[in-house]
Amino acid sequence: MTKHLIELVIKKADTAIVQEDFNTLIDIYSADAVLVVKPGMNATGKVQIRKAFEAIATHFNHTLHVEQAGMKIFGSR
């Protein structure tokens, strides 16, 4: 079964986070994207989102491992 495009993009983002490949990661986001770091703390735009991911990597001593436990996609392809 082929994977949905959204699944492929999320897998690419997860891999980029783990590898700290922030150039690849930021290319996934739109210029006006918003990352909710935690409730009440948002990063808006590519520059802030990149800084947020860099800070997250540092906070976790560069040992962050990200993967999806499961995913359901509703709607059409």
ZIWO-V786223 format. One record per residue. N is the residue number from 1. PSI is psi as a letter, one per 30 degrees, with the letter a starting at -180 (999 if undefined). NEAR is the number of other C-alpha atoms within 8 Angstrom. Layout:
n->{N;N}
psi->{PSI;PSI}
near->{NEAR;NEAR}
This chain:
n->{1;2;3;4;5;6;7;8;9;10;11;12;13;14;15;16;17;18;19;20;21;22;23;24;25;26;27;28;29;30;31;32;33;34;35;36;37;38;39;40;41;42;43;44;45;46;47;48;49;50;51;52;53;54;55;56;57;58;59;60;61;62;63;64;65;66;67;68;69;70;71;72;73;74;75;76;77}
psi->{k;k;k;k;e;e;e;e;e;e;e;e;e;e;e;e;e;e;f;h;i;f;e;e;e;f;f;e;k;l;f;g;l;k;k;j;e;l;k;f;j;l;k;k;l;e;e;e;e;e;e;e;e;e;e;e;e;e;e;g;h;h;g;k;k;k;l;k;f;l;k;k;k;k;a;l;999}
near->{2;3;6;7;7;6;9;9;9;8;9;9;11;10;9;12;14;11;6;8;9;11;6;9;12;10;7;8;8;8;6;7;9;9;8;9;8;6;6;5;7;10;11;11;11;12;7;9;13;10;8;10;10;10;8;8;12;8;7;8;7;7;7;9;6;8;6;5;4;4;6;4;4;4;4;3;4}
